[in-house]
Amino acid sequence: MDYRIEHDSLGEVKVPADKYWGAQTERSHENFLIGVGLETMPREITHAFGILKKAAAIANNALKPEKMTDEKLEVISKACDEVISGSLNEHFPLVVWQTGSGTQSNMNANEVIANRANEIAGKKLLHPNDDINMSQSSNDTFPTAMHIAAVLAVEDKLIPAIDILIATFEKLEAENEGIVKSGRTHLQDATPIKFSQEISGWRASLQQDKKMIQLSCDELKALALGGTAVGTGLNAPEGFAEKAAEAVSQLTGKKFTTGENKFHCLTSKDEMVFAHGALKALAADMMKIANDVRWLASGPRDGLGEITIPANEPGSSIMPGKVNPTQCEQVTMVAVQVMGNDTAVGMAASQGNFELNVFMPVLAYNFLQSARLLAESIMSFNNKCAVGIKANRDKMHDNLHNSLMLVTALNPYIGYENAAKTAHKAYEENISLKQACVELGFLTEEKFDEVFHPEKMV
């Protein structure tokens, strides 16, 4: 491999000749061989750095045109666009497990953008620290990148996935409107419910989760950029924070603002905790929905069997013909991962000391993994399971009319205690509710038939 010599404040470093990164990136690349290839800094963060570095250059050009000239802005913008597009991803090799401030990832962006922009310019025009990092510090850029990445992941990927599954449930509600089935509480028979009503519970849960997630995104749109090292804004010109936030908004099409208190922005990560809490709520509801679906589809003969779901692949290496609810299983595993990530996010956010939180890379890694997994899991569940849910009307009818909890309809006519006696007799003697009620003398056959209509109990 060919190398070139780069230098930083500690001296000279050999860097692969075909890579745009510089000395500080290379030191980190060599010093943190932890999770290499598996746990690199999320590409969402790389993407966000491209956005914020371009936004910072735009702001500096407006406020310090003698230092951030139009010529510099032009080539920086082109290099940043390549970072944003992902075409330079191979030049961002650093892992999550590095400095807790994300300093090396900030310098990775500075070095790559500077070297690529110099290549575009055809001359040594830019310095990573003096130009690309102008008016900034790792301490305000990394939390800014986290917030930008989180908002884009949630609003552009997760929310659309939720909307698609909501639409599928709305369609299933309409298709199953007339079907009445047995309700269940405590995994025991309960009073009747329409299948469409049961589905509406799934749909409404997702709609509520969406509202909470959107609310949390509003808080994430306040950016730390402009606070520089400790929140005082040292070396950033007046108005930089506001202009940089405006530029981020223009580049993303979303309304970002500058954080009101930069001391808070640098040390507290409560917005990320709040937003991930909303992701955990979604994970909890997806766990419940997936469990409902696989219980209702259990069988096909010895379980509930009230619905059928698509058969996507063989379910056993030894049992011929077995098909398993695998999409439900991936949903529940993703939910468990998100719940575990929530613990990591909360713990990381609790570790801010004085003017900086130094657990930001692991916080960003877990948050973005949760958003990504939920979006992909929901889409997979929708496309390969939910859209193919079919009601087994015969089984629903049989289970409904075999349920002892239909006795609840008799309460107004024979009272709670007599209804309980009827249910117990029917269960113990394995007879119908009608036979038990008549034999106990509570109602005549004619009166029972007059008042007992399960389909009207919904």
C-alpha positions in Angstrom: 0.0 0.0 0.0 1.2 3.5 -0.8 1.3 6.1 1.9 1.7 9.9 2.2 3.0 11.8 5.2 0.5 14.0 7.1 1.2 15.9 10.3 -0.7 17.3 13.3 0.3 18.8 16.6 1.9 15.5 17.7 4.0 15.1 14.7 4.1 13.2 11.4 1.8 10.2 10.5 1.7 7.8 7.6 -1.7 7.9 5.9 -2.9 5.6 3.0 -2.3 7.6 -0.2 -5.7 6.8 -1.6 -7.7 8.1 1.4 -8.8 11.7 2.0 -8.5 11.6 5.7 -5.5 13.1 7.5 -3.3 12.7 10.6 -5.8 12.9 13.4 -8.2 10.4 11.7 -5.3 8.0 11.2 -4.3 8.2 14.8 -7.8 7.3 15.9 -8.0 4.6 13.2 -4.9 3.0 14.7 -5.6 3.6 18.4 -9.2 2.3 18.6 -9.3 -1.1 17.0 -12.6 -1.9 18.7 -15.5 -3.2 16.7 -13.8 -2.5 13.4 -15.9 -3.2 10.4 -19.0 -3.8 12.6 -19.4 -0.7 14.7 -18.2 2.2 12.6 -19.7 5.6 13.3 -23.2 5.5 11.8 -23.4 6.7 8.3 -26.3 8.9 9.4 -23.7 10.9 11.4 -21.3 11.1 8.4 -24.2 12.4 6.3 -25.1 15.0 9.0 -21.5 16.2 9.2 -21.7 16.9 5.5 -24.7 19.0 6.1 -23.4 20.9 9.1 -20.0 21.6 7.6 -21.6 23.1 4.5 -24.0 25.1 6.7 -21.1 26.4 8.8 -19.2 27.4 5.6 -22.3 29.3 4.4 -22.6 31.1 7.7 -18.9 31.9 7.9 -19.0 33.2 4.3 -21.8 35.6 5.3 -20.1 36.8 8.5 -16.4 36.5 7.7 -16.1 36.8 3.9 -12.4 37.8 4.2 -11.6 34.4 5.7 -14.3 32.2 4.2 -14.1 33.5 0.7 -16.5 32.7 -2.1 -13.8 30.5 -3.7 -13.4 28.5 -0.5 -17.2 28.2 0.0 -17.7 26.9 -3.5 -15.2 24.0 -3.2 -16.2 23.2 0.4 -19.8 23.0 -0.7 -18.9 20.6 -3.5 -16.9 18.4 -1.2 -19.7 18.5 1.4 -22.3 17.5 -1.2 -20.2 14.4 -1.9 -20.1 13.6 1.8 -23.9 14.1 2.0 -24.4 11.8 -1.0 -22.4 9.0 0.6 -19.9 8.8 -2.2 -17.1 9.4 0.3 -18.2 6.9 2.9 -15.0 4.8 2.5 -13.0 7.8 3.8 -14.9 7.8 7.2 -13.4 4.6 8.9 -13.6 5.5 12.6 -15.5 3.4 15.1 -18.0 4.3 17.7 -15.6 3.4 20.5 -13.4 6.4 20.4 -13.3 9.7 22.4 -16.6 10.4 24.0 -16.8 13.8 22.5 -16.6 12.5 19.0 -13.6 14.8 18.3 -11.9 12.4 15.9 -15.1 12.0 13.9 -15.3 15.8 13.6 -11.7 15.9 12.5 -12.3 13.1 10.1 -15.0 15.3 8.4 -12.7 18.3 8.5 -9.8 16.4 6.9 -11.8 14.6 4.3 -13.6 17.8 3.2 -10.4 19.9 3.2 -8.4 17.3 1.2 -11.3 16.7 -1.3 -12.0 20.4 -1.7 -8.3 21.1 -2.3 -8.4 18.4 -4.9 -11.4 20.0 -6.6 -9.7 23.4 -6.4 -6.5 22.0 -7.8 -4.4 23.7 -5.1 -3.7 23.9 -1.4 -6.5 26.3 -0.5 -8.0 24.9 2.7 -6.9 23.8 6.1 -9.0 21.3 8.1 -9.0 23.3 11.4 -8.7 26.8 10.1 -11.3 26.6 7.3 -13.5 23.5 7.6 -13.7 23.8 11.4 -14.0 27.6 11.4 -16.2 29.0 14.2 -16.7 25.4 15.5 -15.5 22.9 18.0 -16.0 19.1 18.2 -18.0 19.8 21.3 -20.7 21.6 19.4 -20.5 19.9 16.0 -20.9 16.3 17.3 -24.1 17.0 19.2 -25.4 19.0 16.2 -24.7 16.1 13.9 -26.5 13.8 16.4 -29.6 15.9 16.3 -29.6 16.4 12.5 -29.1 12.6 12.0 -31.8 11.7 14.6 -34.4 14.0 13.0 -33.7 12.8 9.5 -33.8 9.1 10.5 -37.1 9.6 12.3 -38.9 11.9 10.0 -37.7 10.6 6.7 -37.6 6.9 7.4 -39.4 5.9 10.5 -42.5 8.0 10.3 -43.2 7.0 6.7 -42.9 3.3 7.7 -45.4 3.9 10.5 -47.8 5.6 8.1 -47.7 2.6 5.8 -48.6 0.1 8.5 -51.3 2.4 9.8 -52.8 2.5 6.3 -52.7 -1.4 6.1 -54.5 -1.6 9.4 -57.1 0.9 8.2 -57.7 -1.3 5.1 -58.0 -4.4 7.3 -60.5 -2.7 9.6 -62.7 -1.9 6.6 -62.4 -5.5 5.2 -63.3 -7.1 8.5 -66.0 -4.7 9.8 -68.8 -7.3 10.1 -66.9 -10.1 11.9 -67.5 -10.6 15.6 -65.1 -12.7 17.7 -64.3 -13.6 21.2 -62.4 -10.9 23.2 -59.6 -12.0 25.5 -58.2 -10.5 28.7 -55.6 -12.1 30.9 -55.2 -14.7 28.1 -58.7 -15.8 29.1 -62.0 -15.6 27.3 -63.8 -12.3 27.5 -66.9 -10.6 26.1 -67.2 -10.3 22.3 -65.4 -7.8 20.1 -65.5 -7.0 16.4 -62.3 -8.0 14.7 -62.2 -4.5 13.2 -62.3 -3.1 16.7 -59.3 -5.2 17.7 -57.4 -4.0 14.6 -58.4 -0.4 15.4 -56.5 -0.8 18.7 -53.4 -1.6 16.8 -53.9 1.3 14.4 -54.6 3.8 17.2 -51.5 2.7 19.1 -49.3 3.5 16.1 -51.0 6.8 15.6 -50.4 7.8 19.2 -46.8 6.6 18.9 -46.4 8.8 15.8 -47.7 11.8 17.6 -45.2 11.3 20.5 -42.3 10.8 18.2 -43.1 13.9 16.2 -43.4 15.9 19.4 -39.9 14.7 20.4 -38.5 15.6 17.0 -39.4 19.3 17.7 -37.0 19.3 20.6 -34.2 17.7 18.6 -34.4 20.6 16.1 -32.5 22.9 18.5 -28.8 22.8 17.6 -25.7 23.2 19.7 -23.7 24.7 16.8 -22.3 28.0 17.9 -21.4 27.0 21.4 -17.9 26.0 20.4 -15.8 24.5 23.2 -17.7 25.0 26.4 -20.8 26.9 25.4 -19.5 30.4 25.4 -19.2 30.6 21.7 -15.5 31.5 21.8 -14.1 32.1 18.2 -17.5 32.1 16.6 -18.7 35.5 15.3 -21.9 37.0 16.5 -24.9 35.6 14.6 -23.0 32.5 13.5 -25.3 30.1 15.4 -28.4 31.6 13.9 -27.1 31.7 10.3 -25.8 28.1 10.6 -29.2 26.8 11.8 -30.9 28.7 8.9 -28.5 27.0 6.5 -29.1 23.6 8.0 -32.8 24.2 7.6 -32.4 25.2 3.9 -30.2 22.1 3.2 -32.6 19.6 4.9 -36.0 21.2 4.3 -36.7 21.0 8.0 -37.0 23.9 10.5 -33.9 23.7 12.7 -33.1 26.5 15.2 -30.2 27.4 17.4 -30.4 26.1 21.0 -31.2 28.8 23.5 -28.7 27.8 26.1 -25.5 26.4 24.6 -24.2 25.3 28.0 -27.2 23.0 28.1 -26.7 21.9 24.5 -23.2 20.7 25.1 -23.6 18.9 28.4 -27.2 17.7 28.5 -28.6 15.1 26.1 -32.2 15.1 27.5 -33.7 15.7 24.1 -32.2 12.5 22.8 -33.4 10.6 25.9 -36.9 12.0 25.4 -37.0 11.1 21.7 -35.7 7.6 22.3 -38.4 7.2 25.0 -40.9 7.7 22.2 -39.1 5.1 20.1 -39.3 2.7 23.0 -43.0 3.4 23.2 -43.3 2.4 19.6 -41.2 -0.7 20.2 -43.5 -1.7 23.1 -46.6 -1.3 20.9 -45.0 -3.3 18.0 -44.1 -6.0 20.5 -47.8 -6.2 21.5 -49.1 -6.1 18.0 -46.7 -8.8 16.8 -47.6 -11.0 19.8 -51.4 -10.5 19.1 -50.9 -11.5 15.5 -48.9 -14.7 16.3 -51.3 -15.7 19.0 -54.3 -15.2 16.7 -52.5 -17.2 14.0 -51.3 -19.9 16.3 -52.0 -23.5 15.2 -53.0 -24.0 12.5 -55.1 -26.7 14.2 -54.2 -26.8 17.8 -54.0 -23.1 18.5 -56.4 -20.2 18.3 -56.2 -20.2 14.5 -58.5 -17.2 14.2 -56.4 -15.6 11.4 -54.0 -16.8 8.8 -50.8 -15.0 7.8 -48.5 -15.4 4.8 -46.3 -18.5 4.8 -42.9 -17.0 3.9 -40.5 -19.9 4.4 -40.4 -23.4 5.8 -40.4 -23.4 9.6 -38.5 -26.5 10.6 -35.6 -28.6 9.5 -37.3 -31.8 10.9 -41.1 -31.2 10.8 -42.4 -31.2 7.2 -45.0 -28.5 6.4 -44.4 -26.4 9.5 -44.6 -22.7 8.9 -43.7 -20.2 11.6 -44.7 -16.5 12.3 -41.2 -15.3 11.5 -42.1 -11.7 10.7 -43.7 -11.4 14.2 -40.5 -12.9 15.6 -38.3 -10.3 14.0 -40.5 -7.5 15.3 -40.3 -8.8 18.8 -36.5 -9.2 18.6 -36.1 -5.6 17.3 -38.4 -4.4 20.1 -36.1 -6.1 22.7 -33.0 -4.5 21.0 -34.7 -1.0 21.1 -35.6 -1.5 24.8 -32.0 -2.4 25.5 -30.8 0.6 23.5 -33.0 2.8 25.7 -31.1 1.8 28.7 -27.8 2.7 27.0 -29.2 6.0 25.8 -30.3 6.9 29.3 -27.1 5.8 30.9 -25.0 7.7 28.4 -27.0 10.9 28.9 -26.6 10.7 32.6 -22.8 10.9 32.3 -22.4 14.6 31.5 -19.7 16.2 33.6 -19.3 20.0 33.9 -19.4 21.5 30.4 -19.5 18.3 28.2 -21.1 14.9 27.8 -18.5 12.4 26.7 -20.7 9.5 25.9 -22.1 11.0 22.7 -20.9 8.4 20.1 -22.5 5.5 22.0 -25.6 7.5 22.5 -25.8 8.3 18.8 -25.1 4.7 17.8 -27.9 3.3 19.9 -30.4 6.0 19.0 -29.8 5.6 15.3 -29.8 1.9 15.4 -33.2 2.0 17.1 -34.7 4.3 14.5 -33.2 2.3 11.6 -34.3 -1.1 13.0 -37.8 0.1 13.8 -38.3 1.6 10.3 -37.0 -1.5 8.5 -38.7 -3.9 10.9 -42.1 -2.2 10.4 -41.8 -2.2 6.7 -40.9 -5.9 6.6 -43.7 -6.8 8.9 -46.2 -4.7 6.8 -45.1 -6.1 3.4 -44.6 -9.7 4.4 -47.2 -10.2 7.1 -49.8 -7.5 7.9 -51.0 -7.0 4.3 -51.8 -10.8 4.1 -53.7 -11.1 7.4 -57.0 -13.0 6.7 -59.8 -13.7 9.2 -60.8 -17.4 9.7 -64.5 -16.6 10.0 -65.5 -20.1 10.9 -63.0 -20.4 13.7 -63.9 -17.0 15.1 -67.6 -18.0 15.0 -67.0 -21.3 16.8 -64.7 -19.8 19.4 -67.2 -17.0 20.0 -70.2 -19.3 20.5 -68.1 -21.6 22.7 -67.1 -18.8 25.0 -68.5 -18.9 28.6 -68.1 -15.2 28.9 -71.1 -14.7 26.7 -73.0 -15.2 29.9 -72.3 -11.6 30.7 -75.2 -10.7 28.4 -77.5 -12.4 30.9 -76.5 -10.2 33.8 -79.4 -7.7 33.3 -81.9 -10.6 33.3 -80.7 -13.1 35.9 -78.1 -11.0 37.9 -74.3 -11.4 38.3 -74.4 -14.3 40.8 -76.9 -16.4 38.8 -74.9 -15.7 35.7 -71.8 -16.9 37.4 -73.6 -20.1 38.5 -74.7 -20.6 34.9 -71.1 -20.3 33.6 -69.7 -22.6 36.2 -72.3 -25.3 35.5 -71.8 -25.1 31.8 -68.0 -25.4 32.2 -68.1 -28.2 34.7 -70.6 -30.3 32.9 -69.4 -29.3 29.4 -72.8 -28.1 28.3 -74.0 -25.0 26.6 -74.9 -21.8 28.5 -78.4 -22.2 27.3 -78.8 -25.6 28.7 -77.2 -24.6 32.0 -79.4 -21.5 32.4 -82.6 -23.5 31.6 -81.7 -26.4 33.9 -81.0 -24.0 36.8 -84.4 -22.4 36.2 -83.2 -18.9 35.6 -84.8 -18.5 32.1 -87.0 -20.5 29.8 -85.6 -21.6 26.4 -87.8 -19.0 24.7 -86.6 -16.1 26.9 -83.0 -17.2 26.6 -83.2 -17.1 22.8 -84.9 -13.7 23.0 -82.1 -12.0 25.1 -79.0 -13.9 24.1 -77.4 -12.4 20.9 -73.6 -12.5 21.0 -73.3 -10.4 17.8 -75.1 -7.5 19.6 -72.6 -7.4 22.5 -70.0 -5.3 20.7 
